[in-house]
Structures are given as C-alpha cells and as structure tokens.
C-alpha cells in the first residue's frame, strides 16, 4: 500500500465566527459565504476536482476496480458527497459525516454513484471487486442497476 498526500483535499481555510446570529445564515447559504480565506464554493470545487482527478489517475494505473481512500475534514467529504449526489452545496449540511466514518463514491465516465455514506460498519470486504470470470478488463458502467442492487455479500 502506498500513501500520498494530496493538498487539494485538505480542509479549507479555517475561520472564527463570533456573532451567534451569523451561524444560521452561514449554514443556509454556504455557497455565498467567504471567510478571510477561500469560499465554501471554492473549497468544494477544489475538493471535487481533486477527487475526480485522483480517481482517473488511480483507474489509469490500476484498473477500473481499484479502490482508493481520501481522508479529510468532514465538510470537505460532505462537499464531495453533495457533488456525487447532485445536490446544491447549500444543502450539504443535510449530509452527516462522522469522524472516522466511511463514505464510498464510485466514479464512472457518465456520473458518480454514492455507494455508502457515513458508515462505521467495520468490515470493508464489500469494497473488494468481484472475481473476474474472464481475463480481460471489465468495463465500468455509468448506469445504476434497475430496481437497486443485490447488496453486499456477507
């Protein structure tokens, strides 16, 4: 296993909010808020672009079934999940990301799929790709299973 730090996935510039009345506004209109550093929208764009670039790189080097891990601050992970779910950044506070939880996004050529969010189940065997029946590389599909998948094999 190799480890590489990608600076684009670090938390956005921290800020201090001293006015209690400002907090509800920030929580509802995140995309418009900017601290002394970068805006939430800029952080989201940076993190999503980094995740997509990294996924493309890992796929090119290791194949479509490769699994990689991004570890970051909860808001950065929530921004990536919001993008994958196709929801506006202003609604990303509806997503829960607990410390040390696992969220899984599968990127495809057409769209991302959120496979799981905020789990701490412990067993990660469901991330292992299925055994190949043929020796050639399996093409990733950009479509979801109609009616839902069969779920993980336990």
Backbone bond lengths (Angstrom), bond angles and torsions (degrees), N, CA, C in turn:
res aa  C-N    CA-C-N  psi(-1)  N-CA   C-N-CA  omega(-1)  CA-C   N-CA-C  phi
1 X - - - 1.451 - - 1.520 107.90 -
2 X 1.329 116.20 132.29 1.450 120.75 176.51 1.518 109.58 -108.65
3 X 1.307 115.81 150.44 1.455 121.92 179.83 1.513 108.34 -121.21
4 X 1.312 115.84 135.08 1.456 121.16 178.09 1.517 108.08 -141.26
5 X 1.311 116.80 132.34 1.462 121.10 179.18 1.521 108.52 -91.17
6 X 1.315 115.57 125.56 1.456 121.72 177.62 1.516 107.66 -106.96
7 X 1.303 117.88 110.39 1.458 122.83 -175.78 1.522 112.92 -61.69
8 X 1.309 118.64 -21.90 1.462 121.32 -177.56 1.522 112.09 -72.30
9 X 1.332 118.86 -12.27 1.457 121.43 -179.26 1.524 112.78 -102.52
10 X 1.320 117.19 6.61 1.458 119.06 178.38 1.517 109.77 -74.66
11 X 1.324 115.40 162.06 1.457 120.80 -178.56 1.523 110.27 -63.38
12 X 1.320 115.80 149.59 1.455 119.60 177.95 1.519 109.77 -69.90
13 X 1.321 117.02 165.63 1.455 122.48 -178.01 1.524 110.84 -52.51
14 X 1.305 116.17 126.09 1.462 120.77 -178.69 1.533 110.17 -73.97
15 X 1.308 115.06 153.65 1.449 120.19 179.52 1.518 108.81 -145.40
16 X 1.297 115.55 163.23 1.459 121.92 179.87 1.519 108.84 -114.57
17 X 1.316 115.94 126.64 1.460 121.01 176.35 1.524 106.80 -104.94
18 X 1.311 116.53 117.37 1.462 119.41 -177.93 1.517 112.03 -97.99
19 X 1.328 118.14 -25.32 1.462 120.89 -178.33 1.516 111.05 -86.49
20 X 1.309 118.18 117.82 1.462 122.51 -178.08 1.519 111.07 -60.61
21 X 1.323 118.36 -34.36 1.465 120.95 -177.68 1.523 112.38 -71.70
22 X 1.325 118.93 -17.45 1.450 122.10 179.96 1.528 112.26 -75.92
23 X 1.293 118.38 -29.71 1.463 122.30 -174.62 1.528 112.56 -57.08
24 X 1.341 121.65 -48.93 1.477 119.04 179.10 1.522 113.23 -61.05
25 X 1.326 117.62 -34.15 1.471 120.86 179.09 1.523 109.61 -67.06
26 X 1.318 116.93 -45.70 1.463 121.28 179.35 1.519 110.59 -61.52
27 X 1.322 117.73 -40.76 1.457 121.47 -178.19 1.521 112.04 -68.59
28 X 1.323 118.47 -26.08 1.465 120.69 -177.99 1.525 112.89 -94.42
29 X 1.311 118.13 -30.38 1.464 121.22 -176.51 1.528 108.94 -125.35
30 X 1.301 115.76 60.42 1.458 121.01 -176.54 1.514 113.30 -60.94
31 X 1.306 116.73 -38.43 1.446 120.28 -173.90 1.528 111.64 -62.85
32 X 1.318 117.86 -26.25 1.462 121.64 -178.85 1.522 112.77 -89.63
33 X 1.331 117.28 -11.25 1.462 119.97 -174.33 1.514 111.25 -84.33
34 X 1.337 114.72 137.89 1.455 120.25 174.04 1.513 108.23 -140.53
35 X 1.309 115.04 132.92 1.460 120.22 176.56 1.521 107.73 -90.25
36 X 1.307 116.50 -158.71 1.462 120.27 176.35 1.528 110.92 -70.22
37 X 1.330 117.04 -14.98 1.462 121.64 179.80 1.511 110.54 -104.51
38 X 1.339 116.61 -128.68 1.464 120.08 -178.22 1.520 111.25 -88.82
39 X 1.311 115.46 159.44 1.460 120.51 178.21 1.521 109.68 -79.57
40 X 1.323 115.87 164.92 1.465 120.29 175.76 1.525 109.71 -62.34
41 X 1.332 117.43 -38.57 1.463 120.85 178.87 1.526 110.98 -63.53
42 X 1.338 116.35 -41.05 1.468 119.74 177.64 1.526 111.02 -65.12
43 X 1.342 116.86 -42.64 1.466 120.57 177.60 1.515 110.06 -59.97
44 X 1.333 117.00 -44.73 1.453 121.31 -179.44 1.529 111.06 -61.79
45 X 1.316 116.58 -47.96 1.467 120.83 -179.86 1.526 111.02 -60.48
46 X 1.327 116.56 -41.80 1.462 121.50 179.37 1.516 111.39 -63.69
47 X 1.333 116.66 -47.06 1.461 121.22 -176.80 1.528 111.86 -68.16
48 X 1.323 116.72 -43.07 1.470 120.74 179.92 1.529 109.96 -64.56
49 X 1.321 117.04 -45.26 1.468 120.06 178.78 1.524 110.59 -61.26
50 X 1.321 117.04 -41.05 1.466 120.43 179.25 1.524 111.06 -64.65
51 X 1.323 117.78 -43.05 1.467 121.23 -179.91 1.524 110.46 -63.81
52 X 1.311 116.86 -43.43 1.471 120.06 -179.76 1.532 111.77 -67.39
53 X 1.333 116.50 -41.31 1.472 119.72 177.38 1.522 110.88 -63.37
54 X 1.336 115.67 -44.45 1.461 119.66 -178.58 1.528 110.27 -64.61
55 X 1.321 117.54 -41.09 1.459 120.55 178.63 1.525 110.58 -61.13
56 X 1.324 117.46 -43.34 1.462 121.08 179.02 1.525 110.80 -62.77
57 X 1.325 116.39 -39.96 1.467 120.42 178.96 1.525 111.27 -65.89
58 X 1.326 116.60 -46.05 1.465 120.16 179.59 1.524 110.50 -62.86
59 X 1.331 116.79 -42.50 1.466 119.75 178.73 1.522 111.15 -62.54
60 X 1.336 117.82 -43.15 1.467 121.50 179.74 1.528 111.26 -62.36
61 X 1.328 117.18 -37.62 1.464 120.97 -176.77 1.523 113.65 -85.40
62 X 1.354 117.41 -31.57 1.470 120.18 -170.52 1.520 114.69 -125.75
63 X 1.318 118.24 -3.39 1.455 120.96 178.55 1.522 112.64 99.34
64 X 1.330 114.28 167.20 1.466 121.73 -173.67 1.523 113.74 -66.24
65 X 1.323 117.97 -23.09 1.463 120.56 -177.91 1.527 113.81 -92.12
66 X 1.324 117.25 2.86 1.465 120.31 -178.28 1.528 110.56 -63.68
67 X 1.314 116.15 144.40 1.467 123.12 178.90 1.521 107.77 -115.95
68 X 1.313 116.52 133.34 1.449 120.92 176.72 1.520 109.47 -133.19
69 X 1.317 116.92 164.15 1.459 122.27 -174.10 1.522 110.02 -125.83
70 X 1.319 116.06 134.82 1.461 122.29 171.19 1.524 107.20 -114.77
71 X 1.307 116.20 129.75 1.460 121.69 178.09 1.517 106.92 -117.11
72 X 1.325 116.24 124.41 1.457 119.48 -177.27 1.517 110.30 -156.69
73 X 1.305 116.22 -175.73 1.452 124.30 176.13 1.528 109.03 -68.44
74 X 1.316 117.47 150.75 1.459 122.13 -177.09 1.510 114.59 -55.42
75 X 1.336 118.65 -40.44 1.459 120.53 -178.96 1.526 111.66 -67.03
76 X 1.314 117.32 -33.38 1.460 120.70 177.84 1.529 109.31 -67.49
77 X 1.321 116.96 -45.13 1.466 121.36 177.52 1.528 110.06 -63.03
78 X 1.330 117.34 -42.47 1.476 120.20 178.55 1.524 111.31 -62.65
79 X 1.313 118.30 -36.41 1.468 121.12 178.09 1.528 110.56 -65.38
80 X 1.330 117.24 -40.80 1.465 121.24 177.68 1.528 110.09 -66.09
81 X 1.326 117.37 -41.53 1.463 120.95 177.92 1.521 111.38 -65.41
82 X 1.328 117.87 -41.54 1.465 120.86 178.81 1.520 110.30 -59.91
83 X 1.325 116.66 -43.19 1.463 119.93 177.42 1.525 110.35 -61.86
84 X 1.317 117.48 -46.07 1.465 120.97 -178.90 1.527 111.95 -64.04
85 X 1.321 116.87 -32.53 1.463 121.16 178.03 1.523 112.63 -81.72
86 X 1.323 116.78 -12.52 1.460 120.89 -179.81 1.511 113.15 77.40
87 X 1.343 117.12 26.33 1.462 119.48 179.10 1.527 109.89 -105.18
88 X 1.303 115.75 152.81 1.454 122.21 -179.18 1.525 110.07 -65.73
89 X 1.307 115.75 146.71 1.458 121.24 -179.69 1.527 112.25 -57.04
90 X 1.335 118.27 -32.22 1.467 120.41 179.65 1.527 111.92 -61.78
91 X 1.325 118.07 -21.12 1.469 121.51 -179.13 1.526 112.15 -97.98
92 X 1.321 118.86 5.66 1.466 119.17 -173.75 1.519 113.70 -70.85
93 X 1.325 118.66 -15.83 1.464 119.24 176.24 1.528 111.74 -72.76
94 X 1.315 117.97 -5.83 1.467 121.29 173.65 1.523 111.44 -78.66
95 X 1.317 116.29 -11.72 1.469 122.23 179.45 1.518 108.44 -92.23
96 X 1.314 116.16 134.41 1.464 121.28 177.64 1.524 109.49 -103.62
97 X 1.321 115.81 129.59 1.462 122.26 175.24 1.525 106.66 -132.34
98 X 1.327 115.76 104.00 1.461 121.13 179.62 1.526 110.80 -80.63
99 X 1.335 117.63 155.59 1.465 120.02 175.09 1.530 110.26 -56.81
100 X 1.306 116.00 135.84 1.466 124.92 177.61 1.523 113.64 64.69
101 X 1.328 117.76 16.74 1.463 120.05 176.11 1.531 109.29 -83.73
102 X 1.308 115.50 167.87 1.454 121.73 -178.26 1.523 109.36 -118.87
103 X 1.317 116.22 129.93 1.460 122.99 172.02 1.520 106.51 -125.44
104 X 1.319 116.95 139.41 1.462 120.79 -175.09 1.522 109.51 -122.67
105 X 1.326 115.49 124.71 1.458 122.81 175.22 1.529 107.14 -119.15
106 X 1.316 116.33 130.25 1.470 121.32 175.06 1.517 107.35 -108.43
107 X 1.325 116.16 117.64 1.460 121.06 178.45 1.521 109.38 -88.92
108 X 1.317 116.26 139.31 1.461 122.77 175.59 1.520 107.36 -129.12
109 X 1.324 118.19 170.38 1.468 119.00 -179.57 1.531 114.01 -60.11
110 X 1.319 118.20 -29.53 1.455 120.42 -176.69 1.524 113.73 -96.30
111 X 1.335 117.64 -41.99 1.467 120.60 -175.97 1.530 110.00 -160.60
112 X 1.324 116.11 158.05 1.475 119.37 174.86 1.523 110.45 -86.49
113 X 1.318 115.64 156.73 1.459 122.59 175.25 1.525 108.34 -124.33
114 X 1.328 117.10 131.18 1.458 121.08 174.28 1.520 106.51 -88.58
115 X 1.325 116.06 111.90 1.460 121.99 -176.09 1.528 111.32 -86.12
116 X 1.328 116.32 -33.83 1.467 121.24 175.52 1.520 108.47 -161.37
117 X 1.338 114.74 157.31 1.464 120.37 178.90 1.521 109.50 -139.39
118 X 1.320 115.03 136.68 1.458 122.66 169.15 1.526 113.43 55.98
119 X 1.315 117.36 38.67 1.455 119.46 179.02 1.524 110.35 -94.92
120 X 1.282 115.44 149.71 1.466 121.23 173.30 1.525 108.55 -132.95
121 X 1.336 115.22 34.23 1.464 121.90 -175.75 1.526 112.92 -61.28
122 X 1.305 118.14 -26.75 1.460 120.55 176.23 1.509 114.09 95.89
123 X 1.308 118.87 -50.58 1.455 122.06 -178.60 1.523 108.96 -81.47
124 X 1.312 116.66 120.28 1.456 121.16 -178.06 1.531 112.27 -105.69
125 X 1.326 117.13 13.95 1.464 120.03 -176.52 1.525 112.26 -62.65
126 X 1.336 117.50 -23.09 1.463 119.54 178.95 1.524 112.43 -67.84
127 X 1.325 117.91 -13.78 1.457 121.00 177.54 1.523 112.35 -81.93
128 X 1.317 116.86 -15.28 1.456 120.89 179.82 1.523 108.97 -68.24
129 X 1.336 117.11 130.43 1.459 119.27 179.97 1.529 111.14 -64.32
130 X 1.331 117.66 150.60 1.458 119.60 178.40 1.522 110.76 -65.49
131 X 1.309 116.55 154.81 1.458 121.29 178.37 1.524 109.32 -61.97
132 X 1.302 115.46 138.23 1.467 120.46 -179.52 1.526 109.93 -79.38
133 X 1.320 114.80 137.64 1.460 119.99 177.53 1.519 110.81 -89.21
134 X 1.326 115.65 -24.34 1.457 121.34 178.57 1.515 108.51 -123.63
135 X 1.294 116.51 162.80 1.458 120.52 -178.59 1.523 112.55 -80.91
136 X 1.333 118.95 -16.64 1.459 119.65 -179.03 1.536 110.93 -80.87
137 X 1.292 114.31 160.38 1.465 120.79 -177.07 1.526 110.72 -69.53
138 X 1.312 115.04 137.85 1.461 121.07 178.76 1.530 109.40 -82.54
139 X 1.309 117.00 129.84 1.466 120.93 178.30 1.520 109.36 -76.41
140 X 1.326 115.71 137.27 1.462 119.28 177.09 1.512 109.25 -79.74
141 X 1.295 115.51 140.09 1.457 119.74 177.95 1.524 109.25 -96.83
142 X 1.315 115.07 150.89 1.459 120.71 177.97 1.514 111.14 -101.79
143 X 1.321 117.24 12.70 1.452 121.90 179.79 1.522 110.25 -116.02
144 X 1.313 115.22 145.76 1.459 120.54 175.95 1.525 109.49 -80.61
145 X 1.307 116.09 159.50 1.450 120.92 175.18 1.530 108.78 -68.56
146 X 1.321 117.03 127.36 1.453 121.09 179.85 1.519 108.84 -62.30
147 X 1.324 116.89 128.94 1.452 121.06 -179.40 1.517 114.20 82.32
148 X 1.330 117.94 -3.50 1.461 121.63 -178.90 1.517 111.43 100.50
149 X 1.292 115.92 164.52 1.460 121.70 -179.51 1.508 112.20 -86.20
150 X 1.309 116.07 178.09 1.456 122.76 179.72 1.515 111.71 -81.69
151 X 1.326 117.29 -11.28 1.457 121.15 -178.47 1.508 111.27 86.56
152 X 1.322 116.45 171.32 1.467 119.21 -178.31 1.531 110.66 -71.27
153 X 1.307 114.61 149.88 1.457 121.08 174.85 1.523 107.76 -85.87
154 X 1.303 116.97 121.66 1.472 120.02 -177.97 1.497 111.75 -102.48
